[in-house]
Amino acid sequence: MLSADKMTIEDVVLLEKWLLDETDTQLANWKAADLNADNRLSADDLRLMENALVGK
């Protein structure tokens, strides 16, 4: 999850599951998903990830 060309839909699903607090979800490198660089993961990061994947 370092750049849009390396992100996949699986990364989006993983972050979404983590945000929904699914117990079996683990992020190996959460900072890679912190796309707005605020040192926390949120729906904003998920939205940025989704937009990067669709080219917005």
Backbone torsions as a table, in degrees:
resi	resn	phi	psi	omega
1	MET	NA	42.5	-178.2
2	LEU	-92.7	-31.6	179.4
3	SER	-149.7	163.4	-176.0
4	ALA	-59.4	-34.1	-179.3
5	ASP	-74.4	-14.3	177.7
6	LYS	-103.9	-11.4	179.1
7	MET	-76.5	150.0	176.7
8	THR	-131.3	169.2	176.2
9	ILE	-61.9	-28.5	178.0
10	GLU	-64.0	-34.3	176.9
11	ASP	-65.4	-40.4	177.8
12	VAL	-62.5	-46.6	-179.6
13	VAL	-63.0	-42.1	179.7
14	LEU	-62.3	-45.7	178.8
15	LEU	-64.5	-41.6	178.7
16	GLU	-60.2	-44.8	178.3
17	LYS	-63.1	-40.9	179.8
18	TRP	-63.5	-43.0	179.4
19	LEU	-64.5	-31.3	178.1
20	LEU	-83.3	2.0	175.5
21	ASP	63.6	40.0	174.0
22	GLU	-71.5	128.3	-167.6
23	THR	-63.2	-28.2	-177.3
24	ASP	-91.6	7.5	-176.2
25	THR	-92.7	126.8	177.6
26	GLN	-129.2	140.2	176.5
27	LEU	-107.4	120.3	-179.3
28	ALA	-70.1	-36.5	-178.6
29	ASN	-139.3	82.4	-174.3
30	TRP	-64.4	-28.8	-179.2
31	LYS	-64.8	-26.7	177.5
32	ALA	-67.4	-24.6	179.6
33	ALA	-91.9	-5.4	179.5
34	ASP	-83.0	73.2	-171.7
35	LEU	-69.8	-24.9	177.6
36	ASN	-95.6	5.6	172.6
37	ALA	54.0	43.5	177.2
38	ASP	-105.6	11.4	178.6
39	ASN	63.8	28.2	171.8
40	ARG	-153.5	154.5	177.6
41	LEU	-98.7	134.6	-177.4
42	SER	-150.3	179.5	177.2
43	ALA	-62.5	-26.9	176.1
44	ASP	-61.5	-42.3	177.7
45	ASP	-64.5	-40.5	178.3
46	LEU	-61.7	-44.2	179.0
47	ARG	-63.1	-43.4	178.4
48	LEU	-62.5	-39.8	178.5
49	MET	-64.4	-46.1	179.1
50	GLU	-61.2	-43.6	179.4
51	ASN	-64.1	-39.1	179.0
52	ALA	-63.6	-37.6	-179.3
53	LEU	-69.7	-32.1	-178.9
54	VAL	-95.8	1.7	174.2
55	GLY	80.9	27.9	178.0
56	LYS	-94.3	NA	NA
